[in-house]
Amino acid sequence: MSLDPSSLSANWNYPTAIKFGPGRIAELGSVCKAAGIARPLLVTDAGLAKLPMVAGALRHLADVGLEAKLFCDIMPNPVAANVIAGVGAFKAGGHDGVVALGGGSALDAGKAIAFLSGQSRPIWDFEDVGDNWTRADPRGIAPTVAVPTTAGTGSEVGRVSVITDAATHTKRLIFHPRIMPVAVIGDPALTLGVPPHLTAATGMDALAHCLEAYCAPGFHPMADGIAVEGLRLMRQWLPIAYRDGSSMQARAYMLVAATMGAVAFQKGLGAVHSLSHPIGAMYGTHHGLLNAVLMPYVLAFNRSAIGPKMDVLAQALGLPQQGFDGVAAWIAELCRDLAVPRTLAELGIDDSKAEVIARAALADPTAPTNPVQLEEAAVRALFLQACRGN
């Protein structure tokens, strides 16, 4: 059934103010004004900066009387130097807020720039360890308006920014409750131009968020419910978005599902992310694509601990085969349909750094909530399996 695009439009206040629907980018100026932003710094990546949507956003902001400037010096996996340069641009331009427009890299960098714009301590002092977040001066955190252009990370509703430490080749989480954007414009029309391979990679990132959150141990029925509904939406709409990128319905539901994944994973993630974070930092590989390749191997690794949950999930998704085997078969089939490589080796990743990656994966903040307790030897073996396709 085809829906009128207007039926896909709504305002939500969970977990922040969200203006969702095709064409809602036209409200960017009013959303900025409501957030008290008069001189926004528009943060995006270099590739998007060349596209008409960015020029249109800047023109719109100017038309409504907002003095906006562009910052786009961001790597695909943003490093601390990108954030520091962005803070310099923020201060030099006398900005009072950030519009973070783009995929996960632009959103994470934009949020970190707004957060650090009024702090006196270096970025790593706010890593998500213990109560480091209390070091921040909340008065120095500028507001962020997030505009996602891919359906993947869900960073638009996240309280962390994932930034790469170039010195150690690790991804580190910068956390503060007020890093979360004060408002989100979820306009699926902005995702219509995303090519199939990126639709697949970002979509599998969102799927990994929901699947790992659902499998994470602990009692959190709300997160579990959101994760299962996100998976249901992705099962139905990700293949359609991949095959027919012009489907507004598919793009809208995938954008919703990506946001749901980021809400759900406040419960926790697992070894898919524990491994993809250090691999991505070392090799510069797309985070979502790494998650997609690693997912079947991690699912099998966790089998002993997630059987009952897979029984529920297979039934909720209406899979033709029930239980763990049904979920595993669905994931395998989806990866084939989306042309996801079967091994890390196909992404140019070899096994020479297995020891380093295993140790980094164990130290990653997502490791403790994997359903099976992670140990270095097991993580190393898991990485080698994903490299070699065992």
QUIPE-V917887 format. One record per residue. N is the residue number from 1. SS is DSSP state (H for helix, E for strand, - for the rest). PHI is phi in degrees with one decimal (NA if undefined). NEAR is the number of other ideal C-beta (glycine too) atoms within 8 Angstrom. Layout:
((N	SS	PHI	NEAR) (N	SS	PHI	NEAR))
This chain:
((1	-	NA	2) (2	-	-92.9	3) (3	-	-100.3	7) (4	-	-63.5	4) (5	H	-52.7	11) (6	H	-65.0	6) (7	H	-75.1	6) (8	H	-96.1	13) (9	-	-112.1	10) (10	E	-165.9	6) (11	E	-110.9	7) (12	E	-125.0	7) (13	E	-128.6	6) (14	-	-155.5	6) (15	-	-84.8	5) (16	-	-142.1	11) (17	E	-71.1	9) (18	E	-124.6	13) (19	E	-104.9	12) (20	E	-114.1	15) (21	-	144.4	14) (22	-	-59.3	11) (23	-	86.1	9) (24	H	-69.6	12) (25	H	-59.7	14) (26	H	-65.1	6) (27	H	-96.1	9) (28	H	-56.0	14) (29	H	-62.0	12) (30	H	-67.8	8) (31	H	-66.2	12) (32	H	-61.8	15) (33	H	-62.5	11) (34	H	-64.3	7) (35	-	-86.5	11) (36	-	80.4	8) (37	-	-97.6	13) (38	-	-109.8	10) (39	-	-129.9	12) (40	E	-76.0	15) (41	E	-96.4	17) (42	E	-86.6	15) (43	E	-104.3	16) (44	-	-149.2	15) (45	-	-95.8	12) (46	H	-63.6	8) (47	H	-68.1	6) (48	H	-65.4	14) (49	H	-59.3	10) (50	-	-87.6	6) (51	-	-92.5	9) (52	H	-59.0	5) (53	H	-63.2	11) (54	H	-73.5	14) (55	H	-60.4	8) (56	H	-66.7	9) (57	H	-65.5	15) (58	H	-63.7	11) (59	H	-64.6	8) (60	H	-62.1	12) (61	H	-61.9	15) (62	H	-65.6	10) (63	H	-64.6	7) (64	-	-97.8	9) (65	-	88.1	5) (66	-	-102.0	13) (67	-	-88.8	6) (68	-	-101.7	13) (69	E	-128.5	9) (70	E	-106.5	10) (71	E	-130.6	14) (72	-	-138.0	10) (73	-	-83.9	7) (74	-	-133.0	14) (75	-	-78.6	8) (76	-	-56.3	7) (77	-	-113.5	11) (78	-	-57.7	13) (79	E	-106.5	11) (80	H	-58.7	11) (81	H	-60.7	7) (82	H	-64.1	12) (83	H	-66.4	16) (84	H	-62.4	10) (85	H	-63.8	10) (86	H	-65.5	17) (87	H	-62.8	11) (88	H	-61.4	8) (89	H	-66.2	12) (90	H	-59.9	15) (91	H	-71.8	9) (92	H	-63.3	6) (93	-	-89.3	9) (94	-	62.2	6) (95	-	-78.5	14) (96	-	-126.9	10) (97	E	-178.2	17) (98	E	-124.9	18) (99	E	-105.8	18) (100	E	-96.2	18) (101	E	-123.3	15) (102	E	147.1	14) (103	-	-84.7	12) (104	H	-59.1	13) (105	H	-64.2	13) (106	H	-67.2	15) (107	H	-66.5	15) (108	H	-63.5	14) (109	H	-65.3	17) (110	H	-61.2	17) (111	H	-62.9	18) (112	H	-67.9	16) (113	H	-62.7	16) (114	H	-62.6	16) (115	H	-66.3	16) (116	H	-81.8	12) (117	-	-58.6	14) (118	-	-121.9	8) (119	-	-104.9	11) (120	-	-104.3	4) (121	-	-99.2	7) (122	-	-70.4	4) (123	H	-58.2	11) (124	H	-73.4	8) (125	H	-67.5	8) (126	H	-111.7	15) (127	E	-60.5	10) (128	-	-73.6	10) (129	-	-133.5	5) (130	-	56.1	3) (131	-	-106.5	4) (132	H	-54.7	11) (133	H	-62.0	10) (134	H	-71.5	5) (135	H	-71.0	7) (136	-	-76.1	12) (137	-	-88.9	8) (138	H	-61.2	7) (139	H	-69.8	5) (140	H	-97.2	10) (141	-	-97.6	15) (142	-	-78.2	13) (143	E	-71.7	13) (144	E	-120.9	14) (145	E	-109.1	19) (146	E	-101.7	16) (147	E	-130.8	16) (148	E	-70.8	19) (149	-	-117.2	11) (150	-	-133.5	13) (151	-	-102.8	15) (152	-	-150.5	13) (153	-	-70.3	17) (154	-	71.4	16) (155	H	-60.8	14) (156	H	-63.6	14) (157	H	-120.6	14) (158	-	-99.6	12) (159	-	-100.5	7) (160	E	-131.1	9) (161	E	-118.9	14) (162	E	-93.5	12) (163	E	-124.8	15) (164	E	-85.0	14) (165	E	-88.6	13) (166	-	-64.2	8) (167	-	-70.9	4) (168	-	-110.7	5) (169	-	55.4	9) (170	E	-128.7	11) (171	E	-94.0	13) (172	E	-124.6	11) (173	E	-98.4	10) (174	E	-98.7	15) (175	E	-121.2	11) (176	-	-163.8	12) (177	H	-54.9	6) (178	H	-90.7	7) (179	H	-70.2	16) (180	-	-56.8	11) (181	-	-55.0	13) (182	-	-76.9	9) (183	E	-156.7	13) (184	E	-128.5	16) (185	E	-107.5	13) (186	E	-98.9	14) (187	-	-108.8	12) (188	H	-61.9	14) (189	H	-62.1	10) (190	H	-70.9	10) (191	H	-97.1	13) (192	-	-62.9	10) (193	-	-88.5	6) (194	-	-68.3	11) (195	-	-68.0	7) (196	H	-55.9	8) (197	H	-64.9	7) (198	H	-77.3	9) (199	H	-58.9	15) (200	H	-65.3	15) (201	H	-65.9	13) (202	H	-70.1	17) (203	H	-64.0	18) (204	H	-71.9	18) (205	H	-62.9	17) (206	H	-61.2	19) (207	H	-64.4	15) (208	H	-62.3	16) (209	H	-60.3	17) (210	H	-66.9	19) (211	H	-66.5	13) (212	H	-69.7	15) (213	H	-62.1	18) (214	H	-64.4	14) (215	H	-81.0	11) (216	-	-58.6	14) (217	-	-70.2	6) (218	-	113.6	7) (219	-	-99.8	3) (220	-	-150.0	7) (221	H	-58.1	6) (222	H	-66.8	6) (223	H	-63.2	14) (224	H	-60.7	12) (225	H	-63.8	8) (226	H	-65.0	13) (227	H	-63.2	18) (228	H	-65.6	14) (229	H	-66.7	9) (230	H	-60.9	16) (231	H	-65.3	16) (232	H	-62.4	10) (233	H	-63.0	13) (234	H	-69.2	14) (235	H	-59.7	10) (236	H	-78.7	8) (237	H	-109.1	13) (238	H	-63.5	18) (239	H	-60.8	9) (240	H	-70.1	11) (241	H	-60.9	15) (242	H	-69.1	12) (243	H	-78.1	6) (244	-	-131.9	7) (245	-	-65.3	12) (246	-	-89.0	5) (247	-	-75.7	9) (248	H	-65.1	12) (249	H	-61.4	11) (250	H	-61.9	12) (251	H	-64.7	15) (252	H	-65.6	14) (253	H	-67.1	11) (254	H	-69.1	19) (255	H	-64.7	14) (256	H	-62.9	11) (257	H	-63.0	17) (258	H	-65.1	19) (259	H	-62.7	15) (260	H	-62.1	15) (261	H	-60.4	18) (262	H	-69.6	14) (263	H	-69.7	13) (264	H	-67.1	16) (265	-	-79.7	16) (266	-	-62.4	7) (267	-	-70.5	12) (268	-	142.2	13) (269	-	-125.0	14) (270	-	-168.1	16) (271	H	-67.0	17) (272	H	-57.6	14) (273	H	-77.6	13) (274	H	-57.5	16) (275	H	-83.4	17) (276	H	-67.4	12) (277	H	-63.0	16) (278	H	-68.7	15) (279	H	-63.0	14) (280	H	-63.2	14) (281	H	-67.3	13) (282	H	-81.1	10) (283	H	-109.5	9) (284	-	70.4	6) (285	-	-82.8	11) (286	-	-58.6	8) (287	H	-59.5	13) (288	H	-64.7	15) (289	H	-66.5	14) (290	H	-60.3	15) (291	H	-58.4	14) (292	H	-64.5	15) (293	H	-67.1	14) (294	H	-74.1	14) (295	H	-55.7	15) (296	H	-62.8	10) (297	H	-68.8	10) (298	H	-68.8	13) (299	H	-58.7	12) (300	H	-65.0	8) (301	H	-60.4	10) (302	-	-89.0	14) (303	H	-51.7	9) (304	H	-63.4	6) (305	H	-104.3	9) (306	H	-122.8	11) (307	H	-53.4	10) (308	H	-60.9	6) (309	H	-67.2	9) (310	H	-70.1	12) (311	H	-59.8	11) (312	H	-65.9	9) (313	H	-65.9	12) (314	H	-59.5	14) (315	H	-68.7	9) (316	H	-64.0	9) (317	H	-85.9	12) (318	-	66.1	4) (319	-	-71.7	11) (320	-	-65.6	3) (321	-	-114.2	8) (322	-	-92.7	8) (323	H	73.0	10) (324	H	-56.6	11) (325	H	-61.3	8) (326	H	-67.5	13) (327	H	-66.1	14) (328	H	-61.7	11) (329	H	-65.9	10) (330	H	-62.4	11) (331	H	-62.1	11) (332	H	-63.2	9) (333	H	-64.8	8) (334	H	-62.8	13) (335	H	-60.5	13) (336	H	-64.0	8) (337	H	-64.1	8) (338	-	-93.6	13) (339	-	58.4	7) (340	-	-76.8	11) (341	-	-57.0	9) (342	-	-83.8	7) (343	-	-132.0	11) (344	H	-66.6	13) (345	H	-58.4	10) (346	H	-68.7	8) (347	H	-97.3	12) (348	-	84.5	7) (349	-	-103.6	9) (350	-	-102.4	7) (351	-	-98.0	8) (352	-	-69.4	4) (353	-	-106.8	8) (354	H	-58.1	11) (355	H	-64.9	7) (356	H	-64.1	9) (357	H	-66.0	14) (358	H	-61.4	13) (359	H	-65.6	9) (360	H	-66.3	12) (361	H	-64.6	16) (362	H	-65.0	12) (363	H	-82.7	7) (364	-	-67.6	12) (365	-	-65.1	7) (366	-	-85.6	14) (367	H	-65.1	13) (368	H	-62.4	6) (369	H	-101.5	11) (370	-	-69.1	14) (371	-	-60.3	9) (372	-	-103.4	10) (373	-	-58.0	4) (374	-	-90.6	11) (375	-	-127.4	7) (376	H	-58.0	8) (377	H	-63.0	7) (378	H	-68.6	10) (379	H	-67.4	15) (380	H	-61.5	12) (381	H	-63.7	8) (382	H	-62.7	13) (383	H	-61.3	16) (384	H	-64.7	11) (385	H	-59.6	10) (386	H	-68.5	13) (387	H	-70.0	13) (388	H	-99.2	9) (389	-	76.0	8) (390	-	-72.6	4))
